C-alpha cells in the first residue's frame, strides 16, 4: 500500500456498516471526497476511525486525510482532520 495525504470536500453521506468475521466485529465507514483537481475518491475508515467519522463528519465538510491507497484505488484512513 502507498501512503498518501489528501484534502477535499465530502460529497456523499457517511455510510456505516458492520462486518462479522469469525466471531469478531469490525465497523467500517465509507464516503466519497472531491479533491481540488475534481477527482472523486472513495474513503474507508475502520473500527475507531469509522466510529469517529460517522459521529463527526457530514456532507460538505472540508477535510485532510492521511492514509493508504489500496489496490482498488480507495483510501484507508489512518488519521483525519477538519480544515
C-alpha positions in Angstrom: 0.0 0.0 0.0 1.1 3.6 -0.7 1.0 6.4 1.8 -1.0 9.5 0.7 -2.1 12.9 2.0 -5.2 14.3 0.6 -7.6 17.2 1.2 -11.0 17.5 -0.2 -14.7 18.1 0.4 -17.1 15.3 1.4 -19.6 14.8 -1.4 -21.6 11.8 0.0 -23.4 10.8 3.1 -21.3 8.8 5.6 -22.2 5.1 5.3 -21.7 3.0 8.4 -21.6 -0.8 8.3 -20.6 -3.8 10.5 -18.5 -6.7 9.3 -18.7 -10.0 11.2 -15.7 -12.3 10.7 -15.1 -15.4 12.8 -16.9 -14.0 15.9 -15.0 -10.7 15.6 -16.9 -7.5 14.8 -15.5 -4.7 12.6 -17.1 -1.4 11.9 -16.5 0.5 8.6 -17.4 3.9 7.4 -17.4 4.7 3.7 -17.8 8.1 1.9 -16.5 10.0 -1.1 -14.5 13.1 -1.3 -13.9 15.5 -4.2 -10.3 16.8 -4.5 -9.2 20.2 -5.7 -8.5 18.7 -9.2 -12.1 17.4 -9.4 -11.1 13.8 -8.8 -13.6 11.7 -6.7 -12.0 9.3 -4.3 -13.7 6.6 -2.0 -12.6 6.8 1.6 -12.9 4.0 4.1 -12.2 4.0 7.9 -12.2 1.0 10.2 -13.2 0.5 13.8 -12.4 3.6 16.0 -11.8 5.7 12.9 -15.1 4.6 11.4 -16.9 5.5 14.6 -15.3 8.9 14.7 -16.1 9.6 11.0 -19.7 8.6 11.5 -20.2 10.8 14.6 -18.3 13.9 13.5 -18.3 14.2 9.7 -21.1 15.4 7.4 -21.6 16.1 3.8 -19.8 19.2 2.6 -17.1 19.2 5.3 -13.6 20.0 4.2 -11.1 17.5 5.5 -7.5 16.4 5.3 -6.7 12.7 5.3 -3.6 10.7 6.0 -4.0 7.2 4.8 -3.0 4.3 2.5 -4.1 3.7 -1.1 -5.3 0.1 -1.6 -5.4 -2.0 -4.7 -9.0 -0.8 -5.5 -7.9 2.8 -5.5 -9.6 3.5 -2.2 -8.1 5.4 0.7 -7.9 3.6 4.0 -7.8 6.3 6.7 -5.1 6.4 9.3 -5.8 10.0 10.5 -8.3 12.6 9.5 -8.7 16.3 10.4 -11.0 19.2 9.6 -9.6 22.0 7.5 
